[in-house]
Amino acid sequence: MKTGGNFLGTWYYRLADDACTLPLAEKEKYKKAITAEADSLIQKMAKIPYIIPIDEFQWGSNSDVIDASMLFCMAWKVSKDKNITMR
């Protein structure tokens, strides 16, 4: 799910953070969405010869790579799954 040009929107990551005061069930919903998006990008990377998480290149596409990197970091943070960072 892309929101506003960023993967899930940067604000979305904070909703799954331990410091967030949302109910646990709500946090779990966000954690699942974040890890599912990371898994989706990893599957996409496997199909791209350069092993990068984007398949559209336009002006400013380097920010899309950074956005994906932030998503991978947050997915690792909420799941502690080492496979999220590289498969």
C-alpha positions as CSV (number, residue, x, y, z in Angstrom):
1,M,0.0,0.0,0.0
2,K,1.5,3.3,-1.1
3,T,0.4,6.5,0.6
4,G,1.3,9.9,-0.6
5,G,4.3,8.7,-2.6
6,N,5.9,7.0,0.5
7,F,5.6,3.3,1.3
8,L,2.7,3.3,3.9
9,G,3.5,6.9,4.8
10,T,6.2,7.7,7.4
11,W,3.6,8.4,10.1
12,Y,2.3,4.9,9.8
13,Y,5.6,3.5,11.2
14,R,5.2,5.4,14.5
15,L,1.8,3.7,15.1
16,A,3.5,0.3,15.5
17,D,6.3,1.6,17.7
18,D,6.5,0.5,21.3
19,A,6.3,4.1,22.5
20,C,2.9,4.5,20.9
21,T,-0.1,4.3,23.3
22,L,-2.5,2.6,20.9
23,P,-4.2,-0.6,22.2
24,L,-2.1,-3.7,21.6
25,A,-4.5,-5.1,19.0
26,E,-4.3,-1.9,17.0
27,K,-0.5,-1.9,17.1
28,E,-0.5,-5.5,15.9
29,K,-2.6,-4.5,12.9
30,Y,0.0,-1.9,11.9
31,K,2.9,-4.2,12.6
32,K,1.4,-6.8,10.2
33,A,0.8,-4.2,7.5
34,I,4.4,-3.0,7.8
35,T,5.9,-6.5,7.6
36,A,3.6,-7.5,4.8
37,E,4.7,-4.5,2.8
38,A,8.3,-5.3,3.5
39,D,7.8,-8.9,2.3
40,S,6.1,-7.6,-0.8
41,L,9.1,-5.3,-1.6
42,I,11.5,-8.2,-1.0
43,Q,9.6,-10.3,-3.5
44,K,9.8,-7.5,-6.0
45,M,13.5,-7.2,-5.4
46,A,14.0,-10.8,-6.2
47,K,12.6,-10.1,-9.7
48,I,14.7,-7.0,-10.4
49,P,18.3,-7.6,-11.7
50,Y,19.7,-4.8,-9.6
51,I,18.1,-6.2,-6.5
52,I,16.5,-2.9,-5.5
53,P,12.9,-2.3,-4.2
54,I,11.7,-0.1,-7.0
55,D,10.9,-0.8,-10.6
56,E,10.0,2.7,-11.8
57,F,12.7,5.2,-12.3
58,Q,12.0,8.9,-12.5
59,W,13.3,12.1,-11.1
60,G,13.6,11.7,-7.4
61,S,13.3,7.9,-7.4
62,N,16.3,7.8,-5.0
63,S,13.8,8.9,-2.3
64,D,11.7,5.9,-3.1
65,V,14.7,3.7,-2.3
66,I,15.2,5.6,1.0
67,D,11.5,5.2,1.8
68,A,11.8,1.4,1.2
69,S,14.9,1.3,3.5
70,M,12.9,3.0,6.2
71,L,10.2,0.5,5.8
72,F,12.7,-2.4,6.1
73,C,14.2,-0.9,9.2
74,M,10.8,-0.5,10.8
75,A,9.7,-4.0,9.8
76,W,12.8,-5.4,11.4
77,K,12.2,-3.3,14.5
78,V,8.7,-4.6,15.0
79,S,9.4,-8.2,14.1
80,K,13.1,-8.8,14.8
81,D,13.0,-11.0,11.7
82,K,16.5,-11.0,10.2
83,N,15.2,-12.2,6.9
84,I,13.4,-8.8,6.4
85,T,16.7,-7.1,5.8
86,M,18.0,-9.4,3.0
87,R,16.7,-12.6,1.4
